[in-house]
Amino acid sequence: MAEYTKAQLTEMIIGKLQRNFGRTVEEATPNHMFKACALVLRDIMSRHQIETGNQVWEGQRRQVHYLSLEFLMGRSLEKNAYNLGLLNTLKETLEGLGFSAADLFEQEPDAGLGNGGLGRLAACYLDSMTTLEIPATGYSICYELGIFKQKIIDGKQVELADNWLGLGDAWLIPKLDETEEVRFGGKIEDRWDENGVNHPEHVGYTAVLAIPRDMEIAGYQTRHTNTLRLWDAKSPVPVDMSLYSRGEYLKAVEQQAMAEVIAKVLYPDDNHYEGKSLRLKQQYFFVSATVQSIVRKHRAQYGTLHNFHEKHVIQINDTHPTLVIPELMRILLDQEGYSWDEAWHIVTHTVCYTNHTVLAEALERWPQALIESLLPRVWQILKEIAHRYQGELERRYGSDQGKIAHMAIIWGGEVRMANLCVCACQYINGVSALHSDILKREVFHDAYLAAPGKFKNVTNGIDHRRWLSQINPKLDALIRDCSGGDEYLIHPEAIRKLENCKDDKSVLKQLEAIKGENKRRFAAYVARESGVILNTDAIFDVQVKRLHEYKRQLLNVLHIVYLYQQLRDNPNMDFTPQTFLFGAKAAPGYHVAKEIIQLINSLAAQISRDPVCKDKLQVVFLENYRVSLAEKLMPASELSEQISTAGKEASGTGNMKFMMNGALTIGTLDGANVEMHQQLGDENIFLFGLTAEQVNQRKREGYRSLDLYQRDHGLKRVIDQIAAGFDDHVSYSSITDRLLFGVGGSMADEYMLLADFSSYCQAHKRALEAYADRQRWNQMSLINIARSGLFAADRSISDYAREIWHVPVRK
Ligand SMILES: *Cc1c(COP(=O)(O)O)cnc(C)c1O
């Protein structure tokens, strides 16, 4: 696929530097050079995209529209060069021009348009949809500020604005002629025509312009190219307002302010619903612009919307884009003049919903008064959808008010977005086998019984080209050696062939050497960035993910304090050196999560100044966990902490990144860990803790964490120490109170840390025993890598294509 030689790339880059920045190579800063490279690759992808667009048009192919309020893209230069087959040529070109390719890649800011797993999943799926040659478009908001940058000051998280567009916008192509208008507020007036048909008119509204800033997505070893369409918000009001009358002037200013703020910042809450009116504006803004854009292009091609559902599928990533349902209805009813039944048929054969969480606090419920005032026409349509559904439920369940109340779309003054999705979507899927079962058995049980065929599972996956081949080139080379080439890059299940080498001692030694090198490289990076010296002779035990109580970083802390106390009691004990690495952002308003970050930093400081721990025990909190940091860390990790309370983590994808890079998992039977265990067997994973069913049972029986605290002396000592704090004299009794007594209506130890504590400690012991026999460990590591093909996003996207989207994929 190397379409360009070094000489050609050199000329293209020099040309960009001259035309866009008026610089010679000698005058170019690294920033100039980064932008020039990005623009050169952007041109290539744009050319491919136009070809793809023409083929999709001519073939009248069904298209996928992936709507997500988050796309956690990370960096693109190295990735795009890799997919275009130009990575080596680009590196040589840059070295030839006197620049270090590695340094230049480091210049690029992460496009942090997401919080964590859900946003990163959307990014991985764009790669796979493109590589599998599916005509697909991603849609989101072009946030001016991505997920905040995290600084740790005096052990506490401080948030800084992430202004990524200065350099990051090199990838974006504004398409001003494809601007859409989105309308807020005002009111609806009925307009009856001579045939007695109502054409509701929206008056007194505030308009916001949605301007596409397109990012092209290159696939691997294909010219097929897709687009991520990021909507920017602008006011339609002209800048000079001096001539406006007083009333209009104020309205104009208000309009301008409202427009600009919509695309200002990503909401930094992960797995938590924020009922803010600005968030609702963001959702409708992006959904309305997207639907209008799809409809406009469809009408231009087919001249009718009657076949809309045959040519498009709209996948909604969690409930955040749910307003796509009434918005598409609105256009079909008000603009096309379709009957309710015609419109409803089209909508319900177009839209599909992926559920990402069963946590009650994450389920979106919008106050009806807010929707009514902000989106008056959408509100009318929602009321009608809810009313008809209510009738259906009453026919189905008669007087069973409990069921009806549970499934209603509008209830108690709130609009429940998940119930709307379940009512309107053609398919509903969970993101791991266990999670999809919980949806069917618990969350949407009655809807499942009424229409079992609508419920599917698609287990999440990750872009294995990025998360293995690109970030861990030595491991990539070893896999090629052992599996007869690079087949696994296109057919991820072929990575299984690595298992043929599981008894080859030299391969196992190489695997160990690669891990060692990756650890040292990561340690050198940490030393440069923060001055902290990691002990590379210790096992790297890693927990990186958003900070959330259900993810149980605190359980990890309990275990480390337990180890610390053992070491204090008996400084000469037999002790396997362990380095515990944490990385996690807490939502700025999530106080407990922030306290846990501070606790980790207190513990890290305590252990680092205690000579007893020297070369044995180390705890490090890595600042600002993000995609580009994960890419450095995964290849260096040895033990992967996936320890959520069973039943709470929908899938996890961090778990898959670790597995693919040869880390072993210590984990609960939660999310996709269940399927990892199925692949690996008991002997290649360290399982512990209650199952999801046992968690439910213990709660039904009346779980009492205080009893466990009083009964288990070691556990009591750990908790008492955390309550008292360390030498920095910060007490963490507010945290331990939650474990023992519960606070503000929540039960004591809601996430069952104490119930799983001893089982967790034992699993750690088993892990260290395995680590002591290095050959055995290396073999387990190899088996983990070899059996990770199932967790490639290519497999997930093939599942979506076959089961949900009904579109063909590249063979
Ligand atoms: C993969 C990834 C996540 C998701 O991690 P989980 O352990 O599945 O929660 C979060 N943040 C970043 C930066 C990631 O790359």
The ligand as an ORCA input file, in Angstrom:
! r2SCAN-3c Opt
* xyz 0 1
  C      -9.347      1.976     27.362
  C      -9.415      3.228     28.125
  C     -10.354      3.380     29.146
  C     -11.307      2.272     29.557
  O     -10.731      1.542     30.610
  P     -11.604      0.541     31.501
  O     -10.585     -0.144     32.354
  O     -12.273     -0.408     30.560
  O     -12.551      1.357     32.283
  C     -10.382      4.569     29.851
  N      -9.534      5.572     29.556
  C      -8.610      5.459     28.590
  C      -7.687      6.597     28.326
  C      -8.522      4.295     27.833
  O      -7.616      4.206     26.852
*
